[in-house]
Structure formats: structure tokens, C-alpha cells
Amino acid sequence: MWDPTTYLRYADERSRPFNDLVARIPAERPRTVVDLGCGPGQLTATLAERWPTSRVVGLDSSPEMIDRAAALDAPVAVAVADVRDWRPAGDEDVVVTNAVLQWVPEHRELLRRWAAELPTGAWLAMQVPGNFDAPSHRALREVAGRPAWRAELAPLLRADPVDDPADYAALLTAAGCAVDAWETTYVHLLPAQPAADHPVLAWMEGTALRPVRAALDAAGWSAFRAELGVRLTAAYPVRQGRVYFPFRRVFVVAQTGDRAEEIS
């Protein structure tokens, strides 16, 4: 279960990659804009501001997220849907998927299919976290590999769920797209309060720790969380009242079809 409130603890930091991704989409008057994995919807609403004459659709597999998105006063149609089942209807000129495909092992096949099925000249933009070799995620896998949790958690945590930008560029170029691919490492300055959880632990509770929390009972979750917190405190010390949290992101913007022009 996704918790919109937990996810939005660091809304400003989470929105920056989305905004950087969308800034590289040069579409002028798309007919339909689709946000696959729209979450609580506040970023999807900015797509309606960017393209006010377009039909904007937000889809997410979490009913809790869609309930939050539907409550916004925004000209966006939202619905519960699984990204794996979505297929273009024919008028989607912009498709955005932000911090979603790392959860989908078969997402490379989805990218190939979308590139083939989207209208010629459509824009497909994706962003995924590329920090799975960071101290935070190494600590997560190490704790999950302890005997107390290995059987339940080891199958849930993949070491390499995403590719490098060059790999995605090659995949989509082979699918007939013009591609702009890059990576950025953001350094998030997360405030640390003496009596509060370590901020990287709080960050991870909104995303990477979701499957762990769902798999464990209350006692197991409390113990797991405490051990992970100790490791994160050692890996990310507090300095000047904050934690400096590097976070790598992988971006791709591709234009489909034979008429795709070089992205400048």
C-alpha cells in the first residue's frame, strides 16, 4: 500500500527530477498527455499548466494515490490502472513515467512496445532512480539478507532494477526513436532533528521500504527499521544539522517513429 502522506514528506526534492525531465520535452500542443504512475497527482497537475489545451490523464495502480490525486482542483482525469496493462489509444502525443519503472522488471519490454504503438512523432519521457548501489540501498540489502529476514525479503529486493542511460538510449534507438539520455546526481540536504528518525530512513519509508513494510509484521518491521537506521546513521552522518544525501537519477526523452527529429 502506498501512503501519500509518507511519500510527500520530501515533496520538493522528489519533484525536481520530474520538472527537469518535463523541461526536455519540446512538444507544443499535444492532443493527450499521459502520466503513468501519477502518484498523488500534484506533479501531474503541472502538466496541465504546461499544456493547457491538452487532455491530461493520470494513472496509478494505488487507489490511495488516485484518491489523493482526484481531490486536487486540477483539470486532470485520473484512474486506477497498472502501468503494465496500459496501451496507447492513438492520440497520446506525450507519455511521462516518473520514478515508476524501477518497480517493473519487464519495463524494457514495455518501452519497446510503447515506442511501437505510440503515434509517430510522440514523446516518451522516463525517469528512474539510479542509486541502487548507494550506501542506503546496500545497507537495505545487507539487513534484508540477515537470517531473521532473508526468506521473506531477499526475493523482493533487486540489486540492479534499472539500466544506465546508454543502455536505454540503445534500446529506444533500436526501436526507431530519436533519444536524449542523461543522468544527474542531486545532493539533497535533508534536515535532521535530534529526536526524530534519521532523514534517509524517513526518505526510504516513502519508496524503497514499502515492500519491506508490507512483508513484515509489526515486530519484525520495528526490528528491521531499527537495524537499518543504525547503518544509515553511520553511512550518512549529520553535519551542520542536516544530512547530505546524494541521489543519482537516470533520464530519457525519446521521440517515436520515422519522422523523429534529433533532439536539440
C-alpha positions, 0 to 999 in steps of 0.5 A: 500500500502506498501512503501519500502522506509518507511519500510527500514528506520530501515533496520538493526534492522528489519533484525536481527530477520530474520538472527537469525531465518535463523541461526536455520535452519540446512538444507544443500542443499535444492532443493527450498527455499521459502520466503513468504512475501519477502518484498523488497527482500534484506533479501531474497537475503541472502538466496541465499548466504546461499544456493547457489545451491538452487532455491530461490523464493520470494513472496509478495502480494505488487507489490511495494515490488516485484518491489523493490525486482526484481531490486536487482542483486540477483539470486532470482525469485520473484512474486506477490502472497498472502501468503494465496493462496500459496501451496507447489509444492513438492520440497520446502525443506525450507519455511521462513515467516518473520514478515508476519503472524501477518497480517493473522488471519487464519495463524494457519490454514495455518501452519497446512496445510503447515506442511501437504503438505510440503515434509517430512523432510522440514523446516518451519521457522516463525517469528512474532512480539510479542509486541502487548501489548507494550506501542506503540501498546496500545497507537495505540489502545487507539487513534484508539478507540477515537470517531473521529476514532473508526468506521473506525479503531477499526475493523482493529486493533487486540489486540492479532494477534499472539500466544506465542511460546508454543502455536505454538510449540503445534500446529506444534507438533500436526501436526507431526513436530519436533519444536524449539520455542523461543522468544527474546526481542531486545532493539533497540536504535533508534536515535532521532533528535530534529526536526524530528518525534519521532523514534517509530512513524517513526518505526510504519509508516513502519508496524503497521500504514499502515492500519491506513494510508490507512483508513484515509484521509489526515486530519484525518491521520495528526490528528491521527499521531499527537495524537499518537506521543504525547503518544509515546513521553511520553511512550518512552522518549529520553535519551542520544539522542536516544530512547530505544525501546524494541521489543519482537519477537516470533520464530519457526523452525519446521521440517515436517513429520515422519522422523523429527529429534529433533532439536539440 
